[in-house]
Amino acid sequence: MGLLDGKVAIVTGAGHGIGRGEALELAAEGAKVVVNDMGGSVTGEGADKRPAEEVAELLRSRGAEAVANYDDVADWKGAENLIQQAVEAFGRLDIVVNNAGIIRDKMIFSMTEDDFDSVVRVHLKGTFATTHHASVYWRNESKEGRQPRAAVVNTVSSAGLVGNLGQANYGSAKAAIAALTIVTSLDMARYGVRANAVAPGGVTRMSAGVIKDLEVKEADEYPDGEFARLNPGNSAPMVAWLASDEAMHVTGQVFRAVGASIAHYKPWSLGAEITTPKEPAKWKPENIGAAVNAHIFGSRNPGLQIGG
């Protein structure tokens, strides 16, 4: 018995890397899987049906039920078609794992408008569009008396939650996806849908372009049971658990799952606060520096480091 027996899952960007590892893990836990991938390059050019077809065939060879999908998840109709295909192929939809993405790293002074728009489009709009159409389906199911026990698992990154050099587009999208995850959890709670996010690790086609001299292997190319930090499937068990009914009490949360380590990201929250004691209740600019240094940063030294 698997954690996901009887469940139907969509995994976007499942032709390679993180998404491929997630599709394999969900299938191993009993899910029927729609393998979505346009088959483009890491920077978003081109299209190729083979990656999605190969993963779907790999799942079927291991005894799972799987179909391939080649839609652009950032296209409104494409995302809608993806949801419809899952329902038509397997009769229902229970899980959406949003993983599709591209990368175009440049320093902010070199990044073009197209570099920014293209990356945000695939990551953020693709996550939103797929989640939107799945949510329409789940809301309708709830209204018809078939209350879902459904889950959305989004993909975020430390590039957005902490920051990373040369990734203004990618980091912005990933930070927004973390916020979208929390909002989705609030909007869909009454309809039986949970939403969480995972920041994964592992060497993929995308990360190999950032860190040179790394050998790119797919999750299924590692020895059985090997979940080293380089394995792009090393976060997939966390995704499978979050997608399962065993995690029914978990929603609106963001985790980091890399290798043997799982950590919980805490959301933005208010820290120390200072209030001017003088009337009217408005700070004078010349008084702010000393108060901030002393009571917020805990130091009277104004030479604070960025990111410190």
C-alpha positions as a Markdown table, in Angstrom:
| # | Residue | x | y | z |
|---|---|---|---|---|
| 1 | Met | 0.0 | 0.0 | 0.0 |
| 2 | Gly | 1.3 | 3.4 | -1.0 |
| 3 | Leu | 0.6 | 6.8 | 0.6 |
| 4 | Leu | -1.1 | 7.9 | -2.7 |
| 5 | Asp | -3.1 | 4.8 | -3.7 |
| 6 | Gly | -6.1 | 5.9 | -5.7 |
| 7 | Lys | -4.9 | 9.4 | -6.2 |
| 8 | Val | -4.5 | 11.2 | -9.5 |
| 9 | Ala | -1.6 | 13.6 | -9.8 |
| 10 | Ile | -0.3 | 16.2 | -12.2 |
| 11 | Val | 3.4 | 17.0 | -12.1 |
| 12 | Thr | 4.5 | 20.0 | -14.3 |
| 13 | Gly | 8.0 | 20.2 | -15.7 |
| 14 | Ala | 8.3 | 16.5 | -15.2 |
| 15 | Gly | 10.5 | 15.6 | -18.1 |
| 16 | His | 13.7 | 16.2 | -16.3 |
| 17 | Gly | 15.3 | 17.0 | -12.9 |
| 18 | Ile | 13.2 | 17.8 | -9.9 |
| 19 | Gly | 9.9 | 17.2 | -11.6 |
| 20 | Arg | 10.9 | 13.8 | -13.0 |
| 21 | Gly | 12.0 | 12.7 | -9.6 |
| 22 | Glu | 8.6 | 13.8 | -8.2 |
| 23 | Ala | 6.7 | 12.0 | -10.8 |
| 24 | Leu | 8.6 | 8.8 | -10.1 |
| 25 | Glu | 8.1 | 9.1 | -6.3 |
| 26 | Leu | 4.3 | 9.9 | -6.6 |
| 27 | Ala | 3.9 | 6.9 | -8.9 |
| 28 | Ala | 5.9 | 4.7 | -6.6 |
| 29 | Glu | 3.4 | 5.7 | -3.8 |
| 30 | Gly | 0.5 | 4.6 | -5.9 |
| 31 | Ala | -0.6 | 7.7 | -7.8 |
| 32 | Lys | -1.7 | 7.8 | -11.4 |
| 33 | Val | 0.4 | 10.6 | -13.0 |
| 34 | Val | 0.0 | 13.1 | -15.7 |
| 35 | Val | 3.5 | 13.9 | -16.8 |
| 36 | Asn | 3.6 | 17.5 | -18.1 |
| 37 | Asp | 6.5 | 18.9 | -20.0 |
| 38 | Met | 6.8 | 21.1 | -23.1 |
| 39 | Gly | 10.3 | 19.8 | -23.7 |
| 40 | Gly | 12.0 | 23.2 | -24.2 |
| 41 | Ser | 15.5 | 24.2 | -23.3 |
| 42 | Val | 16.4 | 25.5 | -19.8 |
| 43 | Thr | 16.0 | 29.0 | -21.1 |
| 44 | Gly | 12.6 | 28.4 | -22.6 |
| 45 | Glu | 13.2 | 27.9 | -26.3 |
| 46 | Gly | 11.8 | 25.1 | -28.4 |
| 47 | Ala | 9.5 | 22.2 | -27.7 |
| 48 | Asp | 9.9 | 18.4 | -27.7 |
| 49 | Lys | 7.4 | 15.8 | -26.8 |
| 50 | Arg | 10.0 | 13.1 | -26.0 |
| 51 | Pro | 10.9 | 14.1 | -22.4 |
| 52 | Ala | 7.2 | 13.8 | -21.2 |
| 53 | Glu | 6.7 | 10.7 | -23.3 |
| 54 | Glu | 9.8 | 9.0 | -21.9 |
| 55 | Val | 8.9 | 9.6 | -18.3 |
| 56 | Ala | 5.3 | 8.4 | -18.8 |
| 57 | Glu | 6.7 | 5.3 | -20.5 |
| 58 | Leu | 9.2 | 4.8 | -17.6 |
| 59 | Leu | 6.3 | 5.0 | -15.1 |
| 60 | Arg | 4.2 | 2.5 | -17.1 |
| 61 | Ser | 7.2 | 0.1 | -17.3 |
| 62 | Arg | 7.2 | 0.2 | -13.5 |
| 63 | Gly | 3.6 | -0.7 | -13.2 |
| 64 | Ala | 2.1 | 2.7 | -12.8 |
| 65 | Glu | -0.6 | 4.4 | -14.8 |
| 66 | Ala | 0.7 | 7.5 | -16.6 |
| 67 | Val | 0.0 | 9.8 | -19.5 |
| 68 | Ala | 2.1 | 12.5 | -21.1 |
| 69 | Asn | 1.0 | 16.1 | -21.6 |
| 70 | Tyr | 2.9 | 18.8 | -23.6 |
| 71 | Asp | 0.9 | 21.9 | -22.8 |
| 72 | Asp | 2.5 | 25.3 | -21.9 |
| 73 | Val | 1.3 | 25.7 | -18.3 |
| 74 | Ala | 1.7 | 29.5 | -18.5 |
| 75 | Asp | -0.8 | 29.6 | -21.4 |
| 76 | Trp | -4.3 | 30.0 | -19.9 |
| 77 | Lys | -5.9 | 27.5 | -22.3 |
| 78 | Gly | -3.0 | 25.1 | -22.0 |
| 79 | Ala | -3.3 | 25.0 | -18.3 |
| 80 | Glu | -7.0 | 24.4 | -18.5 |
| 81 | Asn | -6.4 | 21.6 | -21.0 |
| 82 | Leu | -3.9 | 20.0 | -18.6 |
| 83 | Ile | -6.5 | 19.8 | -15.9 |
| 84 | Gln | -9.1 | 18.5 | -18.3 |
| 85 | Gln | -6.8 | 15.8 | -19.6 |
| 86 | Ala | -6.2 | 14.5 | -16.0 |
| 87 | Val | -9.9 | 14.2 | -15.3 |
| 88 | Glu | -10.7 | 12.7 | -18.7 |
| 89 | Ala | -7.8 | 10.1 | -18.5 |
| 90 | Phe | -8.3 | 9.0 | -14.9 |
| 91 | Gly | -11.8 | 10.3 | -13.8 |
| 92 | Arg | -10.6 | 12.7 | -11.1 |
| 93 | Leu | -7.8 | 15.0 | -9.9 |
| 94 | Asp | -6.3 | 15.0 | -6.4 |
| 95 | Ile | -2.8 | 16.5 | -6.6 |
| 96 | Val | -1.1 | 19.2 | -8.5 |
| 97 | Val | 2.7 | 19.6 | -8.2 |
| 98 | Asn | 3.8 | 22.8 | -9.9 |
| 99 | Asn | 7.4 | 22.5 | -10.9 |
| 100 | Ala | 7.8 | 23.8 | -14.5 |
| 101 | Gly | 10.3 | 26.6 | -14.9 |
| 102 | Ile | 13.1 | 28.1 | -16.9 |
| 103 | Ile | 16.2 | 30.1 | -16.0 |
| 104 | Arg | 17.9 | 33.2 | -17.5 |
| 105 | Asp | 20.4 | 34.5 | -15.0 |
| 106 | Lys | 21.9 | 37.9 | -15.4 |
| 107 | Met | 22.9 | 40.7 | -13.1 |
| 108 | Ile | 20.1 | 43.2 | -12.7 |
| 109 | Phe | 21.8 | 45.8 | -14.8 |
| 110 | Ser | 22.2 | 43.3 | -17.7 |
| 111 | Met | 18.8 | 41.6 | -17.5 |
| 112 | Thr | 16.5 | 42.4 | -20.3 |
| 113 | Glu | 12.7 | 42.9 | -20.1 |
| 114 | Asp | 12.3 | 39.7 | -21.9 |
| 115 | Asp | 14.6 | 37.8 | -19.6 |
| 116 | Phe | 12.5 | 39.0 | -16.6 |
| 117 | Asp | 9.1 | 38.5 | -18.2 |
| 118 | Ser | 9.8 | 35.0 | -19.6 |
| 119 | Val | 11.1 | 33.6 | -16.3 |
| 120 | Val | 8.3 | 35.1 | -14.3 |
| 121 | Arg | 5.7 | 33.9 | -16.9 |
| 122 | Val | 6.7 | 30.3 | -16.7 |
| 123 | His | 7.3 | 30.0 | -12.9 |
| 124 | Leu | 4.7 | 32.4 | -11.4 |
| 125 | Lys | 2.0 | 32.5 | -14.1 |
| 126 | Gly | 2.4 | 28.8 | -14.8 |
| 127 | Thr | 1.9 | 28.0 | -11.1 |
| 128 | Phe | -1.1 | 30.3 | -10.9 |
| 129 | Ala | -2.8 | 29.2 | -14.1 |
| 130 | Thr | -2.5 | 25.5 | -13.3 |
| 131 | Thr | -3.6 | 26.0 | -9.7 |
| 132 | His | -6.5 | 28.2 | -10.9 |
| 133 | His | -8.0 | 25.7 | -13.2 |
| 134 | Ala | -7.5 | 22.9 | -10.7 |
| 135 | Ser | -9.2 | 25.0 | -8.1 |
| 136 | Val | -12.2 | 25.6 | -10.4 |
| 137 | Tyr | -12.5 | 21.8 | -10.7 |
| 138 | Trp | -12.2 | 21.2 | -7.0 |
| 139 | Arg | -14.6 | 23.9 | -6.1 |
| 140 | Asn | -17.2 | 22.5 | -8.5 |
| 141 | Glu | -16.7 | 19.0 | -7.0 |
| 142 | Ser | -17.3 | 20.4 | -3.5 |
| 143 | Lys | -20.5 | 22.1 | -4.6 |
| 144 | Glu | -21.7 | 18.9 | -6.1 |
| 145 | Gly | -21.3 | 17.2 | -2.8 |
| 146 | Arg | -18.0 | 15.4 | -3.7 |
| 147 | Gln | -15.7 | 17.2 | -1.2 |
| 148 | Pro | -12.1 | 16.8 | -2.3 |
| 149 | Arg | -9.2 | 15.8 | -0.2 |
| 150 | Ala | -6.8 | 17.5 | -2.6 |
| 151 | Ala | -3.3 | 19.0 | -2.4 |
| 152 | Val | -1.2 | 21.6 | -4.3 |
| 153 | Val | 2.5 | 21.4 | -3.8 |
| 154 | Asn | 4.5 | 24.3 | -5.3 |
| 155 | Thr | 8.2 | 24.7 | -6.0 |
| 156 | Val | 10.0 | 27.6 | -4.4 |
| 157 | Ser | 13.7 | 28.3 | -3.9 |
| 158 | Ser | 16.2 | 29.9 | -1.5 |
| 159 | Ala | 16.8 | 32.3 | -4.4 |
| 160 | Gly | 13.5 | 33.9 | -3.6 |
| 161 | Leu | 13.2 | 33.3 | 0.1 |
| 162 | Val | 16.8 | 34.3 | 1.0 |
| 163 | Gly | 18.1 | 35.9 | -2.2 |
| 164 | Asn | 20.8 | 35.0 | -4.8 |
| 165 | Leu | 23.1 | 37.0 | -7.0 |
| 166 | Gly | 22.0 | 37.4 | -10.6 |
| 167 | Gln | 18.5 | 36.0 | -10.2 |
| 168 | Ala | 16.2 | 39.0 | -10.0 |
| 169 | Asn | 13.7 | 37.3 | -12.3 |
| 170 | Tyr | 13.9 | 33.8 | -10.8 |
| 171 | Gly | 14.1 | 35.0 | -7.2 |
| 172 | Ser | 11.1 | 37.3 | -7.6 |
| 173 | Ala | 9.0 | 34.5 | -9.1 |
| 174 | Lys | 9.9 | 32.1 | -6.4 |
| 175 | Ala | 9.2 | 34.6 | -3.6 |
| 176 | Ala | 5.8 | 35.3 | -5.2 |
| 177 | Ile | 5.1 | 31.6 | -5.4 |
| 178 | Ala | 5.6 | 31.3 | -1.7 |
| 179 | Ala | 3.0 | 34.0 | -1.1 |
| 180 | Leu | 0.7 | 32.4 | -3.7 |
| 181 | Thr | 0.9 | 29.2 | -1.8 |
| 182 | Ile | -0.3 | 30.8 | 1.4 |
| 183 | Val | -3.1 | 32.6 | -0.4 |
| 184 | Thr | -4.2 | 29.4 | -2.1 |
| 185 | Ser | -4.3 | 27.6 | 1.2 |
| 186 | Leu | -6.7 | 30.3 | 2.5 |
| 187 | Asp | -8.9 | 30.5 | -0.5 |
| 188 | Met | -9.3 | 26.8 | -0.9 |
| 189 | Ala | -9.5 | 25.5 | 2.7 |
| 190 | Arg | -13.3 | 25.3 | 2.6 |
| 191 | Tyr | -13.2 | 23.2 | -0.5 |
| 192 | Gly | -11.0 | 20.5 | 0.9 |
| 193 | Val | -7.8 | 21.7 | -0.8 |
| 194 | Arg | -4.4 | 22.2 | 0.9 |
| 195 | Ala | -1.5 | 24.1 | -0.5 |
| 196 | Asn | 2.2 | 23.9 | 0.6 |
| 197 | Ala | 5.5 | 24.6 | -1.1 |
| 198 | Val | 8.9 | 22.9 | -1.1 |
| 199 | Ala | 12.4 | 24.3 | -1.9 |
| 200 | Pro | 14.2 | 21.4 | -3.3 |
| 201 | Gly | 17.8 | 20.6 | -4.1 |
| 202 | Gly | 19.9 | 18.5 | -6.4 |
| 203 | Val | 21.8 | 18.9 | -9.6 |
| 204 | Thr | 19.6 | 19.6 | -12.7 |
| 205 | Arg | 20.0 | 21.0 | -16.1 |
| 206 | Met | 19.1 | 24.4 | -14.6 |
| 207 | Ser | 21.5 | 24.3 | -11.7 |
| 208 | Ala | 24.3 | 22.9 | -13.8 |
| 209 | Gly | 24.2 | 26.2 | -15.7 |
| 210 | Val | 24.8 | 28.1 | -12.5 |
| 211 | Ile | 27.4 | 25.8 | -10.9 |
| 212 | Lys | 29.9 | 24.5 | -13.4 |
| 213 | Asp | 31.5 | 21.1 | -13.6 |
| 214 | Leu | 28.5 | 19.3 | -12.1 |
| 215 | Glu | 27.5 | 16.0 | -13.7 |
| 216 | Val | 23.8 | 16.1 | -14.6 |
| 217 | Lys | 21.9 | 12.8 | -13.9 |
| 218 | Glu | 18.2 | 12.1 | -13.6 |
| 219 | Ala | 16.8 | 10.8 | -10.3 |
| 220 | Asp | 16.3 | 7.3 | -11.7 |
| 221 | Glu | 20.0 | 7.2 | -12.8 |
| 222 | Tyr | 21.2 | 7.1 | -9.3 |
| 223 | Pro | 21.6 | 3.8 | -7.5 |
| 224 | Asp | 18.5 | 2.5 | -5.8 |
| 225 | Gly | 18.0 | 4.1 | -2.4 |
| 226 | Glu | 20.7 | 6.8 | -3.0 |
| 227 | Phe | 19.3 | 10.2 | -1.9 |
| 228 | Ala | 22.5 | 12.2 | -1.9 |
| 229 | Arg | 22.3 | 16.0 | -2.0 |
| 230 | Leu | 23.1 | 15.9 | -5.8 |
| 231 | Asn | 20.1 | 13.6 | -6.6 |
| 232 | Pro | 17.3 | 15.8 | -8.1 |
| 233 | Gly | 14.8 | 13.3 | -6.6 |
| 234 | Asn | 15.9 | 13.9 | -3.0 |
| 235 | Ser | 13.1 | 16.2 | -2.2 |
| 236 | Ala | 10.4 | 14.1 | -3.8 |
| 237 | Pro | 9.5 | 12.1 | -0.6 |
| 238 | Met | 8.5 | 15.3 | 1.1 |
| 239 | Val | 6.4 | 16.3 | -1.9 |
| 240 | Ala | 4.7 | 12.8 | -1.8 |
| 241 | Trp | 4.0 | 13.2 | 1.9 |
| 242 | Leu | 2.6 | 16.7 | 1.6 |
| 243 | Ala | 0.3 | 15.4 | -1.2 |
| 244 | Ser | -1.0 | 12.5 | 0.9 |
| 245 | Asp | -3.9 | 12.4 | 3.4 |
| 246 | Glu | -1.3 | 11.9 | 6.1 |
| 247 | Ala | -0.5 | 15.6 | 5.8 |
| 248 | Met | -4.2 | 16.7 | 6.1 |
| 249 | His | -3.2 | 19.0 | 9.0 |
| 250 | Val | -0.5 | 20.8 | 7.0 |
| 251 | Thr | -1.4 | 23.8 | 4.7 |
| 252 | Gly | 0.0 | 27.2 | 3.9 |
| 253 | Gln | 3.5 | 26.1 | 4.8 |
| 254 | Val | 6.9 | 26.3 | 3.1 |
| 255 | Phe | 9.6 | 23.7 | 3.6 |
| 256 | Arg | 13.2 | 23.1 | 2.4 |
| 257 | Ala | 13.9 | 19.5 | 1.6 |
| 258 | Val | 17.4 | 18.6 | 0.5 |
| 259 | Gly | 18.9 | 15.2 | 0.9 |
| 260 | Ala | 18.5 | 14.0 | 4.5 |
| 261 | Ser | 17.4 | 17.4 | 5.7 |
| 262 | Ile | 13.9 | 18.9 | 6.1 |
| 263 | Ala | 13.5 | 22.4 | 7.4 |
| 264 | His | 10.5 | 24.7 | 7.9 |
| 265 | Tyr | 10.7 | 28.3 | 6.5 |
| 266 | Lys | 9.1 | 30.8 | 8.7 |
| 267 | Pro | 7.1 | 33.5 | 6.8 |
| 268 | Trp | 7.7 | 37.2 | 6.9 |
| 269 | Ser | 6.8 | 38.5 | 10.4 |
| 270 | Leu | 7.2 | 41.8 | 12.2 |
| 271 | Gly | 10.3 | 42.0 | 14.4 |
| 272 | Ala | 11.4 | 44.7 | 16.8 |
| 273 | Glu | 9.3 | 47.9 | 16.7 |
| 274 | Ile | 10.2 | 51.4 | 17.7 |
| 275 | Thr | 7.7 | 54.2 | 18.5 |
| 276 | Thr | 8.5 | 57.9 | 18.7 |
| 277 | Pro | 7.7 | 59.3 | 22.1 |
| 278 | Lys | 7.2 | 62.7 | 20.8 |
| 279 | Glu | 4.1 | 64.5 | 19.6 |
| 280 | Pro | 2.9 | 64.6 | 16.9 |
| 281 | Ala | 3.2 | 60.8 | 16.4 |
| 282 | Lys | 5.5 | 61.1 | 13.4 |
| 283 | Trp | 9.3 | 60.5 | 13.2 |
| 284 | Lys | 11.7 | 63.1 | 12.2 |
| 285 | Pro | 14.2 | 61.6 | 9.7 |
| 286 | Glu | 17.3 | 62.8 | 11.7 |
| 287 | Asn | 16.1 | 60.8 | 14.7 |
| 288 | Ile | 15.4 | 57.5 | 13.0 |
| 289 | Gly | 19.0 | 56.3 | 12.5 |
| 290 | Ala | 20.1 | 56.1 | 16.1 |
| 291 | Ala | 16.8 | 54.5 | 17.2 |
| 292 | Val | 16.9 | 51.9 | 14.4 |
| 293 | Asn | 20.5 | 51.0 | 15.1 |
| 294 | Ala | 20.0 | 50.8 | 18.8 |
| 295 | His | 16.6 | 49.1 | 19.1 |
| 296 | Ile | 16.1 | 47.2 | 15.8 |
| 297 | Phe | 19.6 | 46.2 | 14.8 |
| 298 | Gly | 20.8 | 46.1 | 18.4 |
| 299 | Ser | 23.9 | 48.3 | 17.8 |
| 300 | Arg | 24.7 | 51.9 | 17.8 |
| 301 | Asn | 27.2 | 51.3 | 15.0 |
| 302 | Pro | 25.6 | 52.6 | 11.7 |
| 303 | Gly | 28.0 | 50.5 | 9.6 |
| 304 | Leu | 25.5 | 47.7 | 9.1 |
| 305 | Gln | 26.2 | 45.1 | 6.4 |
| 306 | Ile | 23.7 | 44.3 | 3.7 |
| 307 | Gly | 22.0 | 41.0 | 4.5 |
| 308 | Gly | 23.4 | 41.0 | 8.0 |
